[in-house]
């Protein structure tokens, strides 16, 4: 009697056999998940040559065989790919090899919680400011992400007296810190509630770059008009004394 | 007409200036183009006020609107060095903070009313911005109502915000404009003329019939008299005032009061 379709750890001796069992699809039997990608004549994905194409959602292997790297996630004791790209298996010195899926030759740098990002203000509101994230740390991003700086996250002190119009204007370059990745619909949530965060570059109405004169004011060198901004303090390592 | 290089500002006062003209200001000895004076000091002595239609540039003042150049001498003892501005005709209204305007309610969105004030964006008005309004005691505002209020926030980067109370919390004449009456639009120059103190037009009209009048800086006027006919007569006179001389206006009013 043929063994019923059941879980098989890929790479084990019976993988081919189980594959055939699953492929037949016996009527009435509960169709359990066969070995990933297994079927007659197919090899498990992680045994293929490195950097082979890998579709989205493919189950790669179990967590006992390898650890999940970037571009993958674990569910029910198995590792699935969360990107459509190339499968990469790296062997670590300690413990299991690391399986990851990469989209391009170099991996996309995603802003993480606590990272300092450089962004450009695109629109302001009385409650928040919308920004485009251009750089993460000192690495430029290939495609800009969108972020939001809420009114209460602009300053650390006197949060209810903050006016967004006196802190940012559209077109300003701002250093901010990521405080939340947001949901599927919402953008990254950013904060400038530190001395070293805030507006770095701003242009006046005359189109000239303004000079900061205090933590809340900038002055245009041509028309000498003062504008309010939440100015970032220069970090001590960049000051030349 | 100012030359391409630039003419002295004093010479152009009272003349027509066009956008792009550069008006030269007399050079001040203590001003240094290279260095920027910082600090919390007050405006330097003899500082010029740059009014609507003008912008500062490297050489002096750059004209951005066409019209007549006006100048006001410095006030006695004041630190200001006088003001220059351009008197121009305009029909399109640009929201300015502190202006009193008449808005038409177009939508109610949660706690906020959206008003059409004739600008590029609709203004928002919170329901708490009325005198005596609380969360329980909401004002009775419907779509299509007329509201007389002032701008709290008005700049080119954000949508304008209106309120119907002043800084002390009193309405001082602002709020929902009552039923009946007639709303019409005129140019901004006529509104400024009507709002001048001791305006002759208003005084002469009040001799004719008693009426209620609300003037909005966005070019909108609301009139209400006892009968519809009287209201329409006042509306027609106000609209025609823009192009009538004082003599013609007196003749027209004399003809009407004779009837």
Interface residues (C-beta under 8 A of the other chain):
Chain A: X123 X124 X125 X126 X164 X165 X169 X170 X205 X206 X211 X213 X219 X221 X222 X223 X224 X225
Chain B: X36 X37 X38 X55 X56 X57 X58 X153 X155 X157 X158 X159 X161
